[in-house]
Amino acid sequence: MRRRKAMFTVGRKKKGQALPMRRRPFQHMVLRRLRELKKIVPDAQDADVDMLLRRTADYICVLELKVTVLRRLSAIYGV
């Protein structure tokens, strides 16, 4: 199988690599959403994309667990 080349990178650029003149709208949208995600997920400000997505998945699991606990407490106490 051939490995596909990444469409974009997030973070530091390699030495001697120039910035592209114009980003594609899709890339711009993805980068903007990654920046927003870094603001929402705890301890994700300095994370790369892989770690950001991993921490996001963990954070979703924590939030789901909190909702489950609160629903059960609400059922027990009749709130």
PyMOL Python script that loads the backbone (N, CA, C, O; Angstrom):
from pymol import cmd

cmd.read_pdbstr("""\
ATOM      1  N   MET A   1       0.832  -1.189   0.000  1.00  0.00           N
ATOM      2  CA  MET A   1       0.000   0.000   0.000  1.00  0.00           C
ATOM      3  C   MET A   1       0.871   1.246   0.000  1.00  0.00           C
ATOM      4  O   MET A   1       1.924   1.293   0.637  1.00  0.00           O
ATOM      5  N   ARG A   2       0.418   2.233  -0.715  1.00  0.00           N
ATOM      6  CA  ARG A   2       1.129   3.501  -0.719  1.00  0.00           C
ATOM      7  C   ARG A   2       0.628   4.371   0.411  1.00  0.00           C
ATOM      8  O   ARG A   2      -0.568   4.436   0.694  1.00  0.00           O
ATOM      9  N   ARG A   3       1.548   5.021   1.033  1.00  0.00           N
ATOM     10  CA  ARG A   3       1.176   5.915   2.124  1.00  0.00           C
ATOM     11  C   ARG A   3       0.847   7.285   1.546  1.00  0.00           C
ATOM     12  O   ARG A   3       1.613   7.844   0.762  1.00  0.00           O
ATOM     13  N   ARG A   4      -0.300   7.812   1.944  1.00  0.00           N
ATOM     14  CA  ARG A   4      -0.708   9.112   1.442  1.00  0.00           C
ATOM     15  C   ARG A   4       0.037  10.217   2.167  1.00  0.00           C
ATOM     16  O   ARG A   4       0.337  10.112   3.356  1.00  0.00           O
ATOM     17  N   LYS A   5       0.323  11.255   1.446  1.00  0.00           N
ATOM     18  CA  LYS A   5       1.000  12.399   2.013  1.00  0.00           C
ATOM     19  C   LYS A   5      -0.004  13.240   2.792  1.00  0.00           C
ATOM     20  O   LYS A   5      -1.144  13.400   2.355  1.00  0.00           O
ATOM     21  N   ALA A   6       0.399  13.775   3.927  1.00  0.00           N
ATOM     22  CA  ALA A   6      -0.493  14.595   4.739  1.00  0.00           C
ATOM     23  C   ALA A   6      -0.874  15.862   3.979  1.00  0.00           C
ATOM     24  O   ALA A   6      -0.051  16.466   3.291  1.00  0.00           O
ATOM     25  N   MET A   7      -2.144  16.249   4.121  1.00  0.00           N
ATOM     26  CA  MET A   7      -2.622  17.445   3.438  1.00  0.00           C
ATOM     27  C   MET A   7      -2.125  18.712   4.111  1.00  0.00           C
ATOM     28  O   MET A   7      -1.923  19.734   3.455  1.00  0.00           O
ATOM     29  N   PHE A   8      -1.926  18.644   5.430  1.00  0.00           N
ATOM     30  CA  PHE A   8      -1.482  19.808   6.168  1.00  0.00           C
ATOM     31  C   PHE A   8      -0.806  19.351   7.444  1.00  0.00           C
ATOM     32  O   PHE A   8      -0.940  18.200   7.861  1.00  0.00           O
ATOM     33  N   THR A   9      -0.088  20.258   8.048  1.00  0.00           N
ATOM     34  CA  THR A   9       0.546  19.952   9.326  1.00  0.00           C
ATOM     35  C   THR A   9       0.137  21.017  10.324  1.00  0.00           C
ATOM     36  O   THR A   9      -0.174  22.150   9.958  1.00  0.00           O
ATOM     37  N   VAL A  10       0.142  20.634  11.579  1.00  0.00           N
ATOM     38  CA  VAL A  10      -0.176  21.569  12.642  1.00  0.00           C
ATOM     39  C   VAL A  10       1.039  21.621  13.549  1.00  0.00           C
ATOM     40  O   VAL A  10       1.593  20.586  13.921  1.00  0.00           O
ATOM     41  N   GLY A  11       1.441  22.801  13.895  1.00  0.00           N
ATOM     42  CA  GLY A  11       2.581  22.925  14.795  1.00  0.00           C
ATOM     43  C   GLY A  11       3.760  23.571  14.101  1.00  0.00           C
ATOM     44  O   GLY A  11       3.597  24.450  13.255  1.00  0.00           O
ATOM     45  N   ARG A  12       4.937  23.130  14.465  1.00  0.00           N
ATOM     46  CA  ARG A  12       6.151  23.735  13.930  1.00  0.00           C
ATOM     47  C   ARG A  12       6.394  23.304  12.491  1.00  0.00           C
ATOM     48  O   ARG A  12       6.116  22.169  12.102  1.00  0.00           O
ATOM     49  N   LYS A  13       6.922  24.247  11.712  1.00  0.00           N
ATOM     50  CA  LYS A  13       7.283  23.875  10.350  1.00  0.00           C
ATOM     51  C   LYS A  13       8.725  23.389  10.334  1.00  0.00           C
ATOM     52  O   LYS A  13       9.522  23.743  11.202  1.00  0.00           O
ATOM     53  N   LYS A  14       9.042  22.585   9.350  1.00  0.00           N
ATOM     54  CA  LYS A  14      10.401  22.067   9.239  1.00  0.00           C
ATOM     55  C   LYS A  14      11.334  23.164   8.758  1.00  0.00           C
ATOM     56  O   LYS A  14      10.917  24.121   8.106  1.00  0.00           O
ATOM     57  N   LYS A  15      12.590  23.004   9.091  1.00  0.00           N
ATOM     58  CA  LYS A  15      13.592  23.997   8.736  1.00  0.00           C
ATOM     59  C   LYS A  15      13.704  24.121   7.217  1.00  0.00           C
ATOM     60  O   LYS A  15      13.810  23.124   6.504  1.00  0.00           O
ATOM     61  N   GLY A  16      13.679  25.351   6.746  1.00  0.00           N
ATOM     62  CA  GLY A  16      13.823  25.592   5.323  1.00  0.00           C
ATOM     63  C   GLY A  16      12.532  25.436   4.535  1.00  0.00           C
ATOM     64  O   GLY A  16      12.537  25.562   3.311  1.00  0.00           O
ATOM     65  N   GLN A  17      11.442  25.166   5.212  1.00  0.00           N
ATOM     66  CA  GLN A  17      10.177  24.965   4.517  1.00  0.00           C
ATOM     67  C   GLN A  17       9.399  26.275   4.549  1.00  0.00           C
ATOM     68  O   GLN A  17       9.179  26.845   5.618  1.00  0.00           O
ATOM     69  N   ALA A  18       8.992  26.743   3.400  1.00  0.00           N
ATOM     70  CA  ALA A  18       8.251  27.992   3.316  1.00  0.00           C
ATOM     71  C   ALA A  18       6.765  27.737   3.547  1.00  0.00           C
ATOM     72  O   ALA A  18       6.255  26.653   3.265  1.00  0.00           O
ATOM     73  N   LEU A  19       6.088  28.746   4.060  1.00  0.00           N
ATOM     74  CA  LEU A  19       4.645  28.635   4.250  1.00  0.00           C
ATOM     75  C   LEU A  19       3.945  28.687   2.899  1.00  0.00           C
ATOM     76  O   LEU A  19       4.395  29.404   2.006  1.00  0.00           O
ATOM     77  N   PRO A  20       2.867  27.951   2.731  1.00  0.00           N
ATOM     78  CA  PRO A  20       2.144  28.017   1.465  1.00  0.00           C
ATOM     79  C   PRO A  20       1.539  29.407   1.283  1.00  0.00           C
ATOM     80  O   PRO A  20       1.197  30.079   2.256  1.00  0.00           O
ATOM     81  N   MET A  21       1.415  29.821   0.047  1.00  0.00           N
ATOM     82  CA  MET A  21       0.895  31.148  -0.250  1.00  0.00           C
ATOM     83  C   MET A  21      -0.555  31.284   0.195  1.00  0.00           C
ATOM     84  O   MET A  21      -0.945  32.306   0.759  1.00  0.00           O
ATOM     85  N   ARG A  22      -1.342  30.259  -0.058  1.00  0.00           N
ATOM     86  CA  ARG A  22      -2.759  30.330   0.286  1.00  0.00           C
ATOM     87  C   ARG A  22      -3.227  28.955   0.732  1.00  0.00           C
ATOM     88  O   ARG A  22      -3.012  27.964   0.035  1.00  0.00           O
ATOM     89  N   ARG A  23      -3.855  28.898   1.868  1.00  0.00           N
ATOM     90  CA  ARG A  23      -4.377  27.619   2.358  1.00  0.00           C
ATOM     91  C   ARG A  23      -5.707  27.340   1.681  1.00  0.00           C
ATOM     92  O   ARG A  23      -6.456  28.251   1.330  1.00  0.00           O
ATOM     93  N   ARG A  24      -5.971  26.076   1.511  1.00  0.00           N
ATOM     94  CA  ARG A  24      -7.263  25.688   0.966  1.00  0.00           C
ATOM     95  C   ARG A  24      -8.330  25.923   2.022  1.00  0.00           C
ATOM     96  O   ARG A  24      -8.041  25.857   3.217  1.00  0.00           O
ATOM     97  N   PRO A  25      -9.559  26.197   1.598  1.00  0.00           N
ATOM     98  CA  PRO A  25     -10.631  26.441   2.579  1.00  0.00           C
ATOM     99  C   PRO A  25     -10.819  25.276   3.550  1.00  0.00           C
ATOM    100  O   PRO A  25     -11.073  25.499   4.734  1.00  0.00           O
ATOM    101  N   PHE A  26     -10.699  24.048   3.073  1.00  0.00           N
ATOM    102  CA  PHE A  26     -10.864  22.888   3.950  1.00  0.00           C
ATOM    103  C   PHE A  26      -9.789  22.867   5.026  1.00  0.00           C
ATOM    104  O   PHE A  26     -10.088  22.618   6.194  1.00  0.00           O
ATOM    105  N   GLN A  27      -8.548  23.123   4.647  1.00  0.00           N
ATOM    106  CA  GLN A  27      -7.450  23.131   5.610  1.00  0.00           C
ATOM    107  C   GLN A  27      -7.643  24.241   6.639  1.00  0.00           C
ATOM    108  O   GLN A  27      -7.396  24.055   7.831  1.00  0.00           O
ATOM    109  N   HIS A  28      -8.084  25.388   6.159  1.00  0.00           N
ATOM    110  CA  HIS A  28      -8.320  26.515   7.059  1.00  0.00           C
ATOM    111  C   HIS A  28      -9.409  26.155   8.074  1.00  0.00           C
ATOM    112  O   HIS A  28      -9.285  26.464   9.259  1.00  0.00           O
ATOM    113  N   MET A  29     -10.470  25.503   7.605  1.00  0.00           N
ATOM    114  CA  MET A  29     -11.560  25.104   8.482  1.00  0.00           C
ATOM    115  C   MET A  29     -11.074  24.100   9.538  1.00  0.00           C
ATOM    116  O   MET A  29     -11.419  24.213  10.714  1.00  0.00           O
ATOM    117  N   VAL A  30     -10.278  23.125   9.110  1.00  0.00           N
ATOM    118  CA  VAL A  30      -9.769  22.109  10.035  1.00  0.00           C
ATOM    119  C   VAL A  30      -8.867  22.745  11.083  1.00  0.00           C
ATOM    120  O   VAL A  30      -8.994  22.442  12.269  1.00  0.00           O
ATOM    121  N   LEU A  31      -7.977  23.605  10.674  1.00  0.00           N
ATOM    122  CA  LEU A  31      -7.082  24.267  11.624  1.00  0.00           C
ATOM    123  C   LEU A  31      -7.857  25.128  12.612  1.00  0.00           C
ATOM    124  O   LEU A  31      -7.524  25.169  13.796  1.00  0.00           O
ATOM    125  N   ARG A  32      -8.888  25.814  12.132  1.00  0.00           N
ATOM    126  CA  ARG A  32      -9.708  26.641  13.011  1.00  0.00           C
ATOM    127  C   ARG A  32     -10.422  25.774  14.048  1.00  0.00           C
ATOM    128  O   ARG A  32     -10.495  26.131  15.224  1.00  0.00           O
ATOM    129  N   ARG A  33     -10.946  24.638  13.603  1.00  0.00           N
ATOM    130  CA  ARG A  33     -11.648  23.745  14.528  1.00  0.00           C
ATOM    131  C   ARG A  33     -10.691  23.104  15.532  1.00  0.00           C
ATOM    132  O   ARG A  33     -11.064  22.874  16.682  1.00  0.00           O
ATOM    133  N   LEU A  34      -9.470  22.818  15.107  1.00  0.00           N
ATOM    134  CA  LEU A  34      -8.482  22.284  16.051  1.00  0.00           C
ATOM    135  C   LEU A  34      -8.139  23.319  17.115  1.00  0.00           C
ATOM    136  O   LEU A  34      -7.977  22.976  18.286  1.00  0.00           O
ATOM    137  N   ARG A  35      -8.029  24.575  16.717  1.00  0.00           N
ATOM    138  CA  ARG A  35      -7.761  25.641  17.699  1.00  0.00           C
ATOM    139  C   ARG A  35      -8.900  25.752  18.705  1.00  0.00           C
ATOM    140  O   ARG A  35      -8.663  25.909  19.903  1.00  0.00           O
ATOM    141  N   GLU A  36     -10.139  25.672  18.217  1.00  0.00           N
ATOM    142  CA  GLU A  36     -11.300  25.729  19.107  1.00  0.00           C
ATOM    143  C   GLU A  36     -11.308  24.531  20.057  1.00  0.00           C
ATOM    144  O   GLU A  36     -11.614  24.675  21.240  1.00  0.00           O
ATOM    145  N   LEU A  37     -10.975  23.363  19.540  1.00  0.00           N
ATOM    146  CA  LEU A  37     -10.948  22.155  20.359  1.00  0.00           C
ATOM    147  C   LEU A  37      -9.906  22.279  21.470  1.00  0.00           C
ATOM    148  O   LEU A  37     -10.135  21.825  22.591  1.00  0.00           O
ATOM    149  N   LYS A  38      -8.764  22.891  21.159  1.00  0.00           N
ATOM    150  CA  LYS A  38      -7.720  23.091  22.168  1.00  0.00           C
ATOM    151  C   LYS A  38      -8.203  23.991  23.292  1.00  0.00           C
ATOM    152  O   LYS A  38      -7.741  23.861  24.426  1.00  0.00           O
ATOM    153  N   LYS A  39      -9.129  24.907  22.999  1.00  0.00           N
ATOM    154  CA  LYS A  39      -9.673  25.782  24.027  1.00  0.00           C
ATOM    155  C   LYS A  39     -10.644  25.037  24.936  1.00  0.00           C
ATOM    156  O   LYS A  39     -10.757  25.368  26.116  1.00  0.00           O
ATOM    157  N   ILE A  40     -11.342  24.042  24.411  1.00  0.00           N
ATOM    158  CA  ILE A  40     -12.392  23.342  25.153  1.00  0.00           C
ATOM    159  C   ILE A  40     -11.830  22.220  26.017  1.00  0.00           C
ATOM    160  O   ILE A  40     -12.218  22.075  27.177  1.00  0.00           O
ATOM    161  N   VAL A  41     -10.922  21.428  25.461  1.00  0.00           N
ATOM    162  CA  VAL A  41     -10.415  20.236  26.147  1.00  0.00           C
ATOM    163  C   VAL A  41      -9.339  20.636  27.156  1.00  0.00           C
ATOM    164  O   VAL A  41      -8.405  21.357  26.806  1.00  0.00           O
ATOM    165  N   PRO A  42      -9.459  20.174  28.411  1.00  0.00           N
ATOM    166  CA  PRO A  42      -8.455  20.519  29.421  1.00  0.00           C
ATOM    167  C   PRO A  42      -7.071  19.934  29.090  1.00  0.00           C
ATOM    168  O   PRO A  42      -6.979  18.839  28.535  1.00  0.00           O
ATOM    169  N   ASP A  43      -6.029  20.642  29.420  1.00  0.00           N
ATOM    170  CA  ASP A  43      -4.624  20.227  29.226  1.00  0.00           C
ATOM    171  C   ASP A  43      -4.295  19.894  27.778  1.00  0.00           C
ATOM    172  O   ASP A  43      -3.517  18.977  27.515  1.00  0.00           O
ATOM    173  N   ALA A  44      -4.875  20.627  26.843  1.00  0.00           N
ATOM    174  CA  ALA A  44      -4.629  20.327  25.431  1.00  0.00           C
ATOM    175  C   ALA A  44      -3.997  21.501  24.689  1.00  0.00           C
ATOM    176  O   ALA A  44      -3.855  21.439  23.468  1.00  0.00           O
ATOM    177  N   GLN A  45      -3.619  22.555  25.379  1.00  0.00           N
ATOM    178  CA  GLN A  45      -3.093  23.733  24.696  1.00  0.00           C
ATOM    179  C   GLN A  45      -1.787  23.462  23.965  1.00  0.00           C
ATOM    180  O   GLN A  45      -1.566  24.007  22.884  1.00  0.00           O
ATOM    181  N   ASP A  46      -0.916  22.631  24.532  1.00  0.00           N
ATOM    182  CA  ASP A  46       0.385  22.376  23.918  1.00  0.00           C
ATOM    183  C   ASP A  46       0.463  21.023  23.220  1.00  0.00           C
ATOM    184  O   ASP A  46       1.551  20.589  22.843  1.00  0.00           O
ATOM    185  N   ALA A  47      -0.672  20.351  23.040  1.00  0.00           N
ATOM    186  CA  ALA A  47      -0.678  19.006  22.465  1.00  0.00           C
ATOM    187  C   ALA A  47      -0.660  19.060  20.941  1.00  0.00           C
ATOM    188  O   ALA A  47      -1.200  19.983  20.330  1.00  0.00           O
ATOM    189  N   ASP A  48      -0.025  18.050  20.337  1.00  0.00           N
ATOM    190  CA  ASP A  48      -0.084  17.932  18.883  1.00  0.00           C
ATOM    191  C   ASP A  48      -1.437  17.305  18.515  1.00  0.00           C
ATOM    192  O   ASP A  48      -2.241  17.005  19.398  1.00  0.00           O
ATOM    193  N   VAL A  49      -1.682  17.111  17.235  1.00  0.00           N
ATOM    194  CA  VAL A  49      -2.993  16.656  16.769  1.00  0.00           C
ATOM    195  C   VAL A  49      -3.349  15.284  17.335  1.00  0.00           C
ATOM    196  O   VAL A  49      -4.473  15.080  17.794  1.00  0.00           O
ATOM    197  N   ASP A  50      -2.410  14.348  17.308  1.00  0.00           N
ATOM    198  CA  ASP A  50      -2.699  13.008  17.824  1.00  0.00           C
ATOM    199  C   ASP A  50      -3.072  13.045  19.299  1.00  0.00           C
ATOM    200  O   ASP A  50      -4.057  12.434  19.714  1.00  0.00           O
ATOM    201  N   MET A  51      -2.283  13.762  20.087  1.00  0.00           N
ATOM    202  CA  MET A  51      -2.554  13.850  21.522  1.00  0.00           C
ATOM    203  C   MET A  51      -3.845  14.620  21.775  1.00  0.00           C
ATOM    204  O   MET A  51      -4.597  14.283  22.690  1.00  0.00           O
ATOM    205  N   LEU A  52      -4.106  15.641  20.981  1.00  0.00           N
ATOM    206  CA  LEU A  52      -5.340  16.406  21.127  1.00  0.00           C
ATOM    207  C   LEU A  52      -6.560  15.516  20.918  1.00  0.00           C
ATOM    208  O   LEU A  52      -7.515  15.578  21.692  1.00  0.00           O
ATOM    209  N   LEU A  53      -6.532  14.696  19.888  1.00  0.00           N
ATOM    210  CA  LEU A  53      -7.658  13.808  19.617  1.00  0.00           C
ATOM    211  C   LEU A  53      -7.797  12.744  20.701  1.00  0.00           C
ATOM    212  O   LEU A  53      -8.912  12.383  21.078  1.00  0.00           O
ATOM    213  N   ARG A  54      -6.673  12.242  21.202  1.00  0.00           N
ATOM    214  CA  ARG A  54      -6.718  11.267  22.300  1.00  0.00           C
ATOM    215  C   ARG A  54      -7.312  11.878  23.561  1.00  0.00           C
ATOM    216  O   ARG A  54      -8.158  11.269  24.216  1.00  0.00           O
ATOM    217  N   ARG A  55      -6.866  13.082  23.896  1.00  0.00           N
ATOM    218  CA  ARG A  55      -7.383  13.754  25.089  1.00  0.00           C
ATOM    219  C   ARG A  55      -8.861  14.128  24.916  1.00  0.00           C
ATOM    220  O   ARG A  55      -9.630  14.111  25.877  1.00  0.00           O
ATOM    221  N   THR A  56      -9.243  14.462  23.691  1.00  0.00           N
ATOM    222  CA  THR A  56     -10.645  14.762  23.422  1.00  0.00           C
ATOM    223  C   THR A  56     -11.508  13.528  23.654  1.00  0.00           C
ATOM    224  O   THR A  56     -12.576  13.619  24.260  1.00  0.00           O
ATOM    225  N   ALA A  57     -11.052  12.380  23.177  1.00  0.00           N
ATOM    226  CA  ALA A  57     -11.803  11.129  23.385  1.00  0.00           C
ATOM    227  C   ALA A  57     -11.905  10.817  24.868  1.00  0.00           C
ATOM    228  O   ALA A  57     -12.967  10.411  25.341  1.00  0.00           O
ATOM    229  N   ASP A  58     -10.823  10.997  25.607  1.00  0.00           N
ATOM    230  CA  ASP A  58     -10.848  10.761  27.056  1.00  0.00           C
ATOM    231  C   ASP A  58     -11.814  11.719  27.750  1.00  0.00           C
ATOM    232  O   ASP A  58     -12.553  11.327  28.654  1.00  0.00           O
ATOM    233  N   TYR A  59     -11.798  12.965  27.318  1.00  0.00           N
ATOM    234  CA  TYR A  59     -12.668  13.976  27.916  1.00  0.00           C
ATOM    235  C   TYR A  59     -14.140  13.651  27.645  1.00  0.00           C
ATOM    236  O   TYR A  59     -14.988  13.848  28.516  1.00  0.00           O
ATOM    237  N   ILE A  60     -14.440  13.165  26.464  1.00  0.00           N
ATOM    238  CA  ILE A  60     -15.810  12.758  26.137  1.00  0.00           C
ATOM    239  C   ILE A  60     -16.248  11.626  27.054  1.00  0.00           C
ATOM    240  O   ILE A  60     -17.378  11.630  27.542  1.00  0.00           O
ATOM    241  N   CYS A  61     -15.373  10.660  27.295  1.00  0.00           N
ATOM    242  CA  CYS A  61     -15.697   9.543  28.199  1.00  0.00           C
ATOM    243  C   CYS A  61     -15.958  10.043  29.615  1.00  0.00           C
ATOM    244  O   CYS A  61     -16.883   9.570  30.276  1.00  0.00           O
ATOM    245  N   VAL A  62     -15.158  10.986  30.084  1.00  0.00           N
ATOM    246  CA  VAL A  62     -15.348  11.546  31.422  1.00  0.00           C
ATOM    247  C   VAL A  62     -16.693  12.262  31.505  1.00  0.00           C
ATOM    248  O   VAL A  62     -17.423  12.106  32.483  1.00  0.00           O
ATOM    249  N   LEU A  63     -17.018  13.045  30.481  1.00  0.00           N
ATOM    250  CA  LEU A  63     -18.290  13.761  30.486  1.00  0.00           C
ATOM    251  C   LEU A  63     -19.479  12.796  30.458  1.00  0.00           C
ATOM    252  O   LEU A  63     -20.478  13.017  31.142  1.00  0.00           O
ATOM    253  N   GLU A  64     -19.368  11.726  29.666  1.00  0.00           N
ATOM    254  CA  GLU A  64     -20.442  10.731  29.621  1.00  0.00           C
ATOM    255  C   GLU A  64     -20.621  10.059  30.982  1.00  0.00           C
ATOM    256  O   GLU A  64     -21.748   9.805  31.407  1.00  0.00           O
ATOM    257  N   LEU A  65     -19.524   9.775  31.656  1.00  0.00           N
ATOM    258  CA  LEU A  65     -19.592   9.171  32.983  1.00  0.00           C
ATOM    259  C   LEU A  65     -20.270  10.113  33.979  1.00  0.00           C
ATOM    260  O   LEU A  65     -21.085   9.680  34.794  1.00  0.00           O
ATOM    261  N   LYS A  66     -19.932  11.394  33.911  1.00  0.00           N
ATOM    262  CA  LYS A  66     -20.553  12.381  34.794  1.00  0.00           C
ATOM    263  C   LYS A  66     -22.055  12.457  34.570  1.00  0.00           C
ATOM    264  O   LYS A  66     -22.828  12.535  35.526  1.00  0.00           O
ATOM    265  N   VAL A  67     -22.469  12.435  33.304  1.00  0.00           N
ATOM    266  CA  VAL A  67     -23.899  12.477  32.989  1.00  0.00           C
ATOM    267  C   VAL A  67     -24.595  11.241  33.545  1.00  0.00           C
ATOM    268  O   VAL A  67     -25.687  11.348  34.103  1.00  0.00           O
ATOM    269  N   THR A  68     -23.985  10.080  33.402  1.00  0.00           N
ATOM    270  CA  THR A  68     -24.567   8.843  33.927  1.00  0.00           C
ATOM    271  C   THR A  68     -24.728   8.907  35.442  1.00  0.00           C
ATOM    272  O   THR A  68     -25.778   8.538  35.968  1.00  0.00           O
ATOM    273  N   VAL A  69     -23.708   9.368  36.141  1.00  0.00           N
ATOM    274  CA  VAL A  69     -23.765   9.475  37.598  1.00  0.00           C
ATOM    275  C   VAL A  69     -24.860  10.453  38.006  1.00  0.00           C
ATOM    276  O   VAL A  69     -25.642  10.160  38.911  1.00  0.00           O
ATOM    277  N   LEU A  70     -24.927  11.606  37.353  1.00  0.00           N
ATOM    278  CA  LEU A  70     -25.940  12.597  37.705  1.00  0.00           C
ATOM    279  C   LEU A  70     -27.353  12.079  37.436  1.00  0.00           C
ATOM    280  O   LEU A  70     -28.268  12.361  38.211  1.00  0.00           O
ATOM    281  N   ARG A  71     -27.545  11.323  36.346  1.00  0.00           N
ATOM    282  CA  ARG A  71     -28.861  10.748  36.063  1.00  0.00           C
ATOM    283  C   ARG A  71     -29.263   9.746  37.149  1.00  0.00           C
ATOM    284  O   ARG A  71     -30.413   9.724  37.589  1.00  0.00           O
ATOM    285  N   ARG A  72     -28.318   8.930  37.568  1.00  0.00           N
ATOM    286  CA  ARG A  72     -28.631   7.942  38.610  1.00  0.00           C
ATOM    287  C   ARG A  72     -28.929   8.616  39.951  1.00  0.00           C
ATOM    288  O   ARG A  72     -29.842   8.208  40.671  1.00  0.00           O
ATOM    289  N   LEU A  73     -28.154   9.647  40.277  1.00  0.00           N
ATOM    290  CA  LEU A  73     -28.437  10.387  41.510  1.00  0.00           C
ATOM    291  C   LEU A  73     -29.810  11.054  41.439  1.00  0.00           C
ATOM    292  O   LEU A  73     -30.553  11.090  42.419  1.00  0.00           O
ATOM    293  N   SER A  74     -30.121  11.568  40.282  1.00  0.00           N
ATOM    294  CA  SER A  74     -31.418  12.195  40.100  1.00  0.00           C
ATOM    295  C   SER A  74     -32.546  11.178  40.238  1.00  0.00           C
ATOM    296  O   SER A  74     -33.594  11.505  40.794  1.00  0.00           O
ATOM    297  N   ALA A  75     -32.357   9.947  39.743  1.00  0.00           N
ATOM    298  CA  ALA A  75     -33.374   8.900  39.871  1.00  0.00           C
ATOM    299  C   ALA A  75     -33.521   8.467  41.319  1.00  0.00           C
ATOM    300  O   ALA A  75     -34.633   8.194  41.773  1.00  0.00           O
ATOM    301  N   ILE A  76     -32.413   8.400  42.055  1.00  0.00           N
ATOM    302  CA  ILE A  76     -32.455   7.973  43.451  1.00  0.00           C
ATOM    303  C   ILE A  76     -33.191   9.008  44.304  1.00  0.00           C
ATOM    304  O   ILE A  76     -34.051   8.653  45.110  1.00  0.00           O
ATOM    305  N   TYR A  77     -32.855  10.279  44.127  1.00  0.00           N
ATOM    306  CA  TYR A  77     -33.410  11.329  44.971  1.00  0.00           C
ATOM    307  C   TYR A  77     -34.665  11.956  44.388  1.00  0.00           C
ATOM    308  O   TYR A  77     -35.239  12.861  44.995  1.00  0.00           O
ATOM    309  N   GLY A  78     -35.102  11.493  43.220  1.00  0.00           N
ATOM    310  CA  GLY A  78     -36.356  11.962  42.629  1.00  0.00           C
ATOM    311  C   GLY A  78     -36.357  13.426  42.243  1.00  0.00           C
ATOM    312  O   GLY A  78     -37.364  14.117  42.397  1.00  0.00           O
ATOM    313  N   VAL A  79     -35.263  13.882  41.759  1.00  0.00           N
ATOM    314  CA  VAL A  79     -35.162  15.292  41.344  1.00  0.00           C
ATOM    315  C   VAL A  79     -35.534  15.412  39.896  1.00  0.00           C
ATOM    316  O   VAL A  79     -35.517  16.512  39.343  1.00  0.00           O
TER     317      VAL A  79
END
""", "prot")
cmd.dss("prot")
cmd.show_as("cartoon", "prot")
cmd.util.cbc("prot")
cmd.orient("prot")
